[in-house]
Amino acid sequence: MSRLPITVSFEGDQGDVAVLTVRGDLDGEFAVHLDRITDRLLATNFDGDVILDLNEMGEIHARARRAMYRTHELLTARGHRLSSRPPTPDIW
């Protein structure tokens, strides 16, 4: 059984920052998982920012970039931020 490409944890004084830790290549499988996690966070009325922890990231594929951009747009529309760790300018 393979490990999921994303794990979720919560930080902040009130658990108001979701940290999505990414391992391996950001490919189609990653994109599917990111879309599902984003949808679930928003469906539960999560009211915070999201950090993509990219310290263990491999290559970034086009489908993954689209999924990250979608997450960015959905969070921004709700007044929240998507950022990365380490900071990665212009990733989405």
C-alpha positions in Angstrom: 0.0 0.0 0.0 1.5 3.3 -1.0 1.5 6.4 1.1 -0.8 9.2 0.3 1.1 12.1 -1.4 -0.5 14.6 1.1 -0.9 14.6 4.9 -3.0 17.2 6.7 -2.2 18.7 10.1 -3.5 21.8 11.9 -1.4 24.6 13.5 -2.1 27.9 15.1 -3.6 28.8 18.5 -7.0 27.6 17.4 -6.1 25.1 14.7 -6.9 27.7 12.1 -4.0 26.9 9.8 -4.1 23.7 7.8 -0.7 22.4 6.8 -0.7 20.1 3.8 2.6 18.2 3.7 3.5 17.0 0.3 5.9 14.1 -0.5 7.2 13.1 -3.9 6.2 14.4 -7.3 3.2 16.7 -7.7 1.4 14.9 -10.4 -2.1 13.8 -11.3 -2.5 11.7 -8.1 -1.4 14.7 -6.1 -3.9 16.9 -7.9 -6.8 14.6 -7.2 -5.9 14.5 -3.5 -5.4 18.2 -3.2 -8.8 18.9 -4.9 -10.5 16.5 -2.4 -8.8 17.9 0.6 -9.6 21.5 -0.5 -13.3 20.5 -1.0 -13.5 18.8 2.4 -11.9 21.7 4.2 -14.3 24.2 2.6 -17.3 21.9 3.2 -16.6 21.8 6.9 -16.5 25.6 7.0 -12.8 25.6 7.8 -12.0 29.2 8.5 -8.3 29.6 8.1 -5.3 29.7 5.8 -3.6 26.8 4.2 0.2 26.1 3.9 1.6 23.7 1.4 4.7 22.2 2.9 6.9 21.5 -0.1 10.1 20.4 1.7 9.8 16.8 0.4 8.5 17.7 -3.1 9.8 16.3 -6.3 8.7 17.6 -9.8 5.6 19.7 -10.4 3.4 18.6 -13.2 0.9 20.9 -15.0 -2.2 19.2 -13.5 -0.8 19.8 -10.0 -0.2 23.4 -10.8 -3.9 23.7 -11.9 -5.0 22.1 -8.6 -2.8 24.4 -6.6 -4.2 27.4 -8.5 -7.8 26.2 -7.9 -7.1 25.9 -4.2 -5.6 29.4 -4.2 -8.6 30.8 -5.9 -11.1 29.1 -3.7 -9.3 30.3 -0.5 -8.8 33.8 -1.8 -12.5 34.1 -2.6 -13.2 33.3 1.1 -10.6 35.8 2.4 -7.9 33.3 3.2 -4.4 32.5 1.9 -2.6 29.6 0.3 1.2 29.9 1.0 4.1 27.5 0.7 6.8 26.3 3.0 9.5 27.1 2.0 8.3 30.2 0.2 8.1 29.5 -3.5 7.4 32.7 -5.5 5.0 32.4 -8.5 4.1 28.7 -7.9 0.4 29.5 -8.6 
